């Protein structure tokens, strides 16, 4: 029927009932929860949740149990809501059991399947694209993050100055779940919700331990201090920091150095350097000092190493610490 994003999903559910079949495709935890909450709100009467709601996980739960739940009639409601999560783990034999429900969705149930990546060549995907709605939730590009910060802040009724948004983006990075957590902390910190939060408050409130550790690690890499970088990396992983998040922050840091290097070679002034690199003036001096340790070829090689490591982490996540340690050794020979 259609492939839509989060905004179109939200708009569609404002004006009409939910579809009978959805496939949510995303690797982003925040976007996943936003889409799922949106569908739940439209499809489920919370007072009847115990009767009309089931959630299953692949591959642990038997697909036949899912089929039975979808086919069950709703209790005192127009529809049931059945969510089947992580269906990227399913084998072909499992999909065969589900196929009749995918070909002809039942109007008495809102059936939601979720996965982190979809192979559009597969039979199940083609079937759902014809009979249901596919919601693709792509991780936003870095230049879209300020708009997402505003979106998240408005959800929590938090007002941020433009500089506060810039600082929050710089300190936390591009991961929406982490930005959501920090904005919730800001919400709890301020006493007057009508007063916009400025950059000083952001610097004060944003998770000192999280930002402290990740920035110590990225600074150590930028300084090419191998021993410190490996030490901070071990601490980050021990604290449960996402390896993909680490890669994202390091990539962002290296690209800032790359843009600064180009700008300084062009003779740009400080204000222009901040605009070109997307960093607040408060952090400029530190990045300038770090950029002197790199030449353009080294920065390009670091980006290539980060891209290879990112791909390796997504295909072999169980060896994440090894891939990240190897990355440090490549960047800090």
Secondary structure by P-SEA (a helix, b strand, c coil): cccccaaaaaaaaaccccccbbbbbcccaaaaaaaaaaaaaaccccccccccbbbbbcccccaaaaaaaaacccccccbbbbbbcccccccaaaaaaacccccccccccbbbbbbcccccccaaaaaaaacbbbbbbccccccaaaaaaaaaaaaacccccaaaaaaaaaaccccaaaaaaaaaaaaaacccccccccaaaaaacccaaaaaaaaaaaaaaaaccaaaaaaaaaaaaaacccaaaaaaaaaaaaaaaaaaaaaaaacccaaaaaaaacccccaaaaaaaaaaaccaaaaaaaaaaaaaaaaaaaacccaaaaaaaaaaaaacc
